Amino acid sequence: MSIKIQVRSNESLEAALRRFKRSCNTSGVFRLAKENTWHEKRSDYRRRERRERIRTIIRSQRKHQARVRRG
């Protein structure tokens, strides 16, 4: 899994680095690295997964509500 970021013209290095970090975050690179650094108990894993699922559901509901309000 490799992530490539092209530095745009007139873009600062800090902005490119922020874009790189954001793409790493969304692709799950940090999560994979974290998983391999130490053992996570099954209960902690389930709790974390549940929180992430709830977060994505709430996020999608907000998007849906914003679309309904507009149109």
N, C-alpha and C positions, 0 to 999 in steps of 0.2 A: 504494500500500500504506500504509494508515494504521492505527495501533494506538491503541486507546482504552482507558484505564484509569479506572474509576470509583473515587474515593476513598471507602472505606467509612466508616461512622460509627465513631468512636472509633479510627480508624486514623491512625498518624502519617504524616507526609509522607515520611519515610525509607522506611517499609514500602511505601508506594505506589510510590515510585521504584524500589525493589528489584523489585517485581512488574512494573513497566514495563520495566526492563532485562531481566528474565528473558523476558518475552514478545517483546521485540525480538530477543533471542538465539535463541530457538526458531524465530521466523518467518524468520530469515535477513537481517534488515535490515542488521546490522553487516557481514555477509559481502558483501552487494551493494555497500555503500559501500566496503569494502576492495578489492573487485575493480576498481572504477572509479578508484581513486586511483593505482595504478601497474600496470605490466605484469608479469605473472607468467609465468615460463618454463614451457613445456609440461611439462618433467620435474618441476618443483616442483608444478605443478598436479596431475599424476598422483600424485605422492607424497602430497600432502595429501588428495586424494580417497580414496586407498587407506587411509590412516590413519583417516579418518572412517568408511569402510565397516567396517573392522575393529572400531572402537570401538562402532559400532551393533550389530554381530553379537555381540560379547562382552556388551554390555548386555542384548540380548534373550535370550541364553543364560542369564545370571544370573537374569532374571525367570522364565524357564521352570523353572530349577532350584528357585527359591523356591516356585513353584506346585506342583511335583512333591513337594517335601518337606512342604508343608502338607496336601495332599490325597492 
